[in-house]
């Protein structure tokens, strides 16, 4: 059976996940983390994908992004996956696929779920028990979005309008964003975001889901 095509739309936020083959590590040392971030920065810039949030874990990564065109995400992910895999295989004398099949992608309703997706992504290291608070984890966008720190390897984030709408004042916006992390993501939202990304399904309000279903027909 042919694979169902995934549709992307200009400026429509999408949650993306790509995992290592058999859940094997895709990074082994700081150099790997830094190289991956460099690749991500180049890929997002070269293929017209605005990054809003990201996290790099030991065996997978998450992105929240908005493409400039319907081809931006597929082209970025093809280049990123291939370029980084060639680096990793050369460095560790391995061959074969680094990745577990295709990347997963879930369109996100900006009004209802965008900030929840920010939190879902940046709280990954906490849920994995790597750290107690997301600010303790170096390889994510939390430091930029919550504390106004400079992005790793230079500025690579584009704030989404929903994030900017937290406040016109930068300092107040950072305070309000940090406040979102005082509580865990509610169970219902966690399940919806996980189900969405695992099944390549849109996540959002009933109206948003109906609109996406009609587009996919």
C-alpha positions, 0 to 999 in steps of 0.5 A: 500500500502506498504511503499516505502523503503528508501535507504541509501549509505555509505558516502552519505550525507543525510538530516533527519527531525523528528517532534513531534506528531501534532507539539507538543513540544519535549523539554520543558526545558534546561534539555530536550535539554541537554538530547536530545543532549546526546542521539544524540551524543551516537546514532551517535557514536554507529550506525556509523553515521557521523554528519555534522550539526544539529539543535534542535527546540522546536517541531522537529530536523534536521540532516545532516549526512553521514552513514557508512553503509546502515543500520546506519541511520535506526538503529540510528533513531529507537534507538534515537526516542525510547530512547528519547520518553521513557525519555520524557514520564516518565518525563512528565507523558504522554503516546503514541507516541511522534513523527509524524510518520516516520522520513523524509530523503533526499539524498543530492548532496555533490557537489551542495547542501551540504553547502546549506543544512548546511545553511538551517539547521543552519538558522532554528532558524532565519527563525522561528524568535527565533533569529536574527543570528544563533550564538545566538541559542545554540542548533545547530552546528553553533557555531562549524562549524562557530566559532570553538567552542567545541561541546555541551557535547563534540565533536560530529561533523565530518566535511564533506570533502566539508566543509574542502575544504573551506580552509586548514587553520582552521581560514580561513575556519571558516571565509569563512563558516561565510561568507556563512551566510551573505545572506539568502539562495536563494529562489530556494534552499530553495524550493528544500531542503524543497520539498526534505525533505517533499517528501523523495526525493533526492536533487541535480544536474540533473546528481545526481538525475538521478543516484539516480533514477536509483538506486531506480529502 
